[in-house]
Amino acid sequence: MGFLAFLLLGLLAGAIARAILPGKQAGGWLATMVVGVVGALLGGWLGSVLFNARLEEFFDLQTWLLAIGGSIIVLLVYGALTGRKGARA
């Protein structure tokens, strides 16, 4: 997978992860892309360690599930570290 495809994967995976998790997360599209790229790296690493699964092709379902799952983990850890709890008024 090329560099630009990986950035696009990160942006979309981060946006999907933010839509899945309840509450308001701060940041715009750049923060979403960073969350998605870090999540894709984490998901790819965890997938290879636990399930012998890798980030292969851009249009592979396994790649998307690993990237979204990793992004959700990154958002949960970030929320735990910063003390954000659910939706705020």
N, CA and C of each residue as an Amber inpcrd file, in Angstrom:
protein
   267
   0.8590000  -1.1690000   0.0000000   0.0000000   0.0000000   0.0000000
   0.9040000   1.2290000   0.0000000   0.5710000   2.1980000  -0.8080000
   1.3550000   3.4130000  -0.9120000   1.1140000   4.3580000   0.2560000
   1.9710000   5.3670000   0.3400000   1.9100000   6.3320000   1.4330000
   0.5960000   7.1070000   1.4270000   0.1780000   7.6020000   0.2650000
  -1.0740000   8.3660000   0.1900000  -2.2880000   7.4860000   0.4890000
  -2.2450000   6.2380000   0.0530000  -3.3420000   5.3170000   0.3590000
  -3.4040000   5.0580000   1.8570000  -2.2450000   4.9750000   2.5060000
  -2.2260000   4.7570000   3.9500000  -2.7850000   5.9730000   4.6910000
  -2.4720000   7.1830000   4.2060000  -3.0390000   8.3920000   4.8170000
  -4.5540000   8.4410000   4.6360000  -5.0360000   8.0680000   3.4520000
  -6.4780000   8.0330000   3.2050000  -7.1460000   6.9800000   4.0800000
  -6.5170000   5.8250000   4.2050000  -7.0320000   4.7770000   5.0960000
  -7.1180000   5.3010000   6.5170000  -6.0880000   6.0040000   6.9720000
  -6.0920000   6.5640000   8.3200000  -7.1890000   7.5840000   8.5250000
  -7.3910000   8.4560000   7.5420000  -8.4350000   9.4710000   7.6460000
  -9.8120000   8.8310000   7.7410000 -10.0790000   7.8720000   6.8830000
 -11.3990000   7.2240000   6.8910000 -11.5890000   6.3340000   8.1200000
 -10.5560000   5.6100000   8.5150000 -10.6690000   4.7570000   9.7040000
 -10.8580000   5.6020000  10.9580000 -10.1510000   6.7280000  11.0460000
 -10.3290000   7.6260000  12.1860000 -11.7250000   8.2200000  12.2380000
 -12.2670000   8.5860000  11.0740000 -13.6220000   9.1440000  11.0230000
 -14.6570000   8.0980000  11.4260000 -14.4770000   6.8670000  10.9800000
 -15.4100000   5.7940000  11.3520000 -15.3150000   5.5020000  12.8450000
 -14.0980000   5.4800000  13.3810000 -13.9270000   5.2260000  14.8180000
 -14.5700000   6.3320000  15.6440000 -14.4250000   7.5790000  15.2060000
 -15.0620000   8.6860000  15.9320000 -16.5860000   8.6010000  15.8540000
 -17.1050000   8.1020000  14.7420000 -18.5590000   7.9610000  14.6100000
 -19.0880000   6.8190000  15.4740000 -18.2710000   5.7860000  15.6830000
 -18.7080000   4.6320000  16.4790000 -18.7270000   4.9630000  17.9590000
 -17.7060000   5.6760000  18.4420000 -17.6140000   5.9810000  19.8700000
 -18.5180000   7.1470000  20.2270000 -19.2230000   7.0390000  21.3450000
 -20.0900000   8.1420000  21.7660000 -19.2610000   9.2890000  22.3420000
 -19.8560000  10.4570000  22.3660000 -19.1930000  11.6190000  22.9490000
 -18.5590000  12.5020000  21.8940000 -18.0430000  13.6130000  22.3660000
 -17.4040000  14.5740000  21.4730000 -15.8980000  14.4430000  21.6040000
 -15.2380000  14.2360000  20.4920000 -13.7930000  14.2320000  20.4790000
 -13.3370000  15.5230000  19.8230000 -12.3300000  16.1430000  20.4090000
 -11.8210000  17.3970000  19.8680000 -10.9690000  17.1300000  18.6390000
 -10.8390000  18.1410000  17.8160000  -9.9440000  18.0450000  16.6650000
 -10.7020000  18.0080000  15.3580000 -10.0030000  18.4150000  14.3170000
 -10.5730000  18.4440000  12.9820000 -10.1210000  17.2490000  12.1630000
 -10.0360000  17.4600000  10.8630000  -9.6990000  16.3500000   9.9640000
  -8.2500000  15.9090000  10.1250000  -7.3490000  16.8270000  10.4840000
  -5.9540000  16.4460000  10.6680000  -5.7930000  15.5600000  11.9010000
  -6.4630000  15.9160000  12.9870000  -6.4230000  15.0750000  14.1910000
  -7.0730000  13.7230000  13.9270000  -8.1400000  13.7140000  13.1400000
  -8.7930000  12.4600000  12.7780000  -7.8540000  11.5780000  11.9740000
  -7.0970000  12.1810000  11.0530000  -6.1500000  11.4080000  10.2570000
  -5.0190000  10.8640000  11.1250000  -4.5270000  11.6530000  12.0660000
  -3.4690000  11.1870000  12.9580000  -3.9750000  10.0180000  13.8020000
  -5.1780000  10.1430000  14.3420000  -5.7690000   9.0460000  15.1130000
  -5.8950000   7.8020000  14.2440000  -6.3440000   7.9670000  13.0140000
  -6.5170000   6.8370000  12.1100000  -5.2060000   6.1880000  11.7090000
  -4.1790000   6.9890000  11.4350000  -2.8800000   6.4330000  11.0420000
  -2.2440000   5.7020000  12.2260000  -2.2660000   6.3220000  13.4040000
  -1.7290000   5.6420000  14.5870000  -2.5530000   4.3930000  14.8900000
  -3.8640000   4.4820000  14.7230000  -4.7270000   3.3230000  14.9320000
  -4.4640000   2.2140000  13.9260000  -4.2090000   2.5770000  12.6790000
  -3.8950000   1.5650000  11.6710000  -2.5710000   0.8790000  11.9880000
  -1.5820000   1.6520000  12.4290000  -0.3080000   1.0500000  12.8270000
  -0.4920000   0.1210000  14.0210000  -1.2460000   0.5840000  15.0270000
  -1.5100000  -0.2500000  16.2010000  -2.3200000  -1.4790000  15.8370000
  -3.3570000  -1.2990000  15.0430000  -4.1850000  -2.4280000  14.6210000
  -3.4110000  -3.4330000  13.7870000  -2.5560000  -2.9470000  12.9010000
  -1.7230000  -3.8420000  12.1010000  -0.7460000  -4.6210000  12.9520000
  -0.1500000  -3.9470000  13.9440000   0.7860000  -4.6270000  14.8360000
   0.0700000  -5.6620000  15.7010000  -1.0640000  -5.2650000  16.3120000
  -1.8230000  -6.2130000  17.1350000  -2.3530000  -7.3760000  16.3040000
  -2.7990000  -7.0950000  15.1000000  -3.2930000  -8.1520000  14.2170000
  -2.2090000  -9.1450000  13.8590000  -1.0070000  -8.6480000  13.6280000
   0.0810000  -9.5660000  13.2830000   0.5370000 -10.3690000  14.4810000
   0.5190000  -9.7750000  15.6650000   0.9510000 -10.4840000  16.8720000
  -0.0950000 -11.5040000  17.3150000  -1.3570000 -11.1010000  17.3520000
  -2.4030000 -11.9630000  17.9070000  -2.9970000 -12.9410000  16.8990000
  -3.1960000 -12.5030000  15.6600000  -3.9420000 -13.3140000  14.6940000
  -3.1550000 -13.6540000  13.4300000  -1.9020000 -13.2550000  13.3750000
  -1.0860000 -13.4430000  12.1800000  -1.7440000 -12.7930000  10.9550000
  -2.3940000 -11.6600000  11.1810000  -3.0680000 -10.9020000  10.1240000
  -2.2820000  -9.6130000   9.9020000  -2.2100000  -9.1610000   8.6640000
  -1.4350000  -7.9710000   8.3340000  -2.2700000  -6.9740000   7.5610000
  -1.7670000  -5.7270000   7.5180000  -2.3610000  -4.7120000   6.6540000
  -1.8430000  -4.9850000   5.2510000  -2.7040000  -5.4730000   4.3870000
  -2.2700000  -5.8890000   3.0530000  -2.6160000  -4.8350000   2.0000000
  -3.7780000  -4.9420000   1.4540000  -4.2200000  -4.0880000   0.3510000
  -5.2460000  -3.0790000   0.8490000  -5.3720000  -1.9840000   0.1270000
  -6.2940000  -0.9140000   0.5180000  -7.7380000  -1.3900000   0.5320000
  -8.1220000  -2.2180000  -0.4280000  -9.5140000  -2.6510000  -0.5350000
  -9.7820000  -3.9840000   0.1470000  -8.9430000  -4.3860000   1.0660000
  -9.1100000  -5.6340000   1.7950000  -9.8840000  -5.3690000   3.0880000
 -10.9130000  -6.1590000   3.3480000 -11.7400000  -5.9720000   4.5450000
 -10.9160000  -6.1210000   5.8140000  -9.9850000  -7.0400000   5.8240000
  -9.1300000  -7.2600000   6.9900000  -8.3350000  -5.9930000   7.3230000
  -7.8340000  -5.3040000   6.3260000  -7.0930000  -4.0620000   6.5360000
  -7.9720000  -3.0130000   7.1900000  -9.1910000  -2.8660000   6.7010000
 -10.1060000  -1.8680000   7.2510000 -10.5160000  -2.2010000   8.6820000
 -10.7850000  -3.4740000   8.9590000 -11.1780000  -3.8500000  10.3170000
 -10.0390000  -3.6320000  11.3060000  -8.8140000  -3.9610000  10.9160000
  -7.6640000  -3.7290000  11.7890000  -7.4530000  -2.2390000  12.0310000
  -7.5790000  -1.4290000  10.9850000  -7.3720000   0.0140000  11.1150000
  -8.4520000   0.6570000  11.9820000  -9.6990000   0.2850000  11.7900000
 -10.7930000   0.8470000  12.5870000 -10.6900000   0.3840000  14.0360000
 -10.3970000  -0.8910000  14.2400000 -10.2310000  -1.4010000  15.6020000
  -9.0860000  -0.7220000  16.3260000  -7.9780000  -0.5360000  15.6500000
  -6.8520000   0.1740000  16.2480000  -7.1850000   1.6170000  16.5550000
  -7.9450000   2.2650000  15.6850000  -8.3530000   3.6540000  15.9130000
  -9.2790000   3.7720000  17.1150000 -10.1530000   2.8180000  17.2910000
 -11.0370000   2.8160000  18.4600000 -10.2090000   2.6750000  19.7360000
  -9.2120000   1.7940000  19.7040000  -8.3410000   1.6280000  20.8710000
  -7.5970000   2.9230000  21.1740000  -7.0880000   3.5870000  20.1340000
  -6.3710000   4.8520000  20.3330000  -7.3000000   5.8990000  20.9460000
  -8.5240000   6.0000000  20.4590000  -9.4690000   6.9680000  21.0210000
  -9.8250000   6.6440000  22.4690000  -9.9800000   5.3660000  22.7850000
 -10.2840000   4.9810000  24.1680000  -9.1240000   5.2990000  25.1050000
  -7.9170000   5.0120000  24.6750000  -6.7420000   5.3070000  25.5070000
  -6.5800000   6.8110000  25.6640000  -6.7550000   7.5600000  24.5810000
  -6.6500000   9.0160000  24.6540000  -7.7210000   9.5880000  25.6000000
  -8.9260000   9.0730000  25.4980000  -9.9930000   9.5370000  26.3890000
  -9.7150000   9.1930000  27.8490000  -9.1140000   8.0310000  28.0970000
  -8.7800000   7.6480000  29.4740000  -7.6570000   8.5230000  30.0280000
  -6.6970000   8.8510000  29.1870000  -5.5750000   9.6710000  29.6430000
  -5.9620000  11.1230000  29.8860000  -6.8720000  11.6440000  29.0910000
  -7.2650000  13.0460000  29.2420000  -8.4620000  13.2260000  30.1590000
  -9.1040000  12.1470000  30.5540000 -10.2130000  12.2390000  31.4890000
 -11.5250000  12.6160000  30.8580000 -11.6630000  12.4710000  29.5420000
 -12.9440000  12.7840000  28.8880000 -13.9200000  11.6440000  29.1410000
 -15.1310000  12.0320000  29.4960000 -16.1520000  11.0290000  29.7790000
 -17.4270000  11.3590000  29.0020000 -17.6930000  10.6070000  27.9520000
 -18.9650000  10.7170000  27.2230000 -19.2090000  12.0930000  26.6260000
 -20.4640000  12.3320000  26.2960000 -20.8580000  13.5940000  25.6730000
 -20.9130000  14.6780000  26.7260000 -20.4690000  15.8630000  26.3430000
 -20.5170000  16.9980000  27.2610000 -21.4750000  18.0290000  26.7160000
 -22.1310000  18.7190000  27.6300000 -23.1160000  19.7260000  27.2130000
 -22.4680000  21.0210000  26.8430000
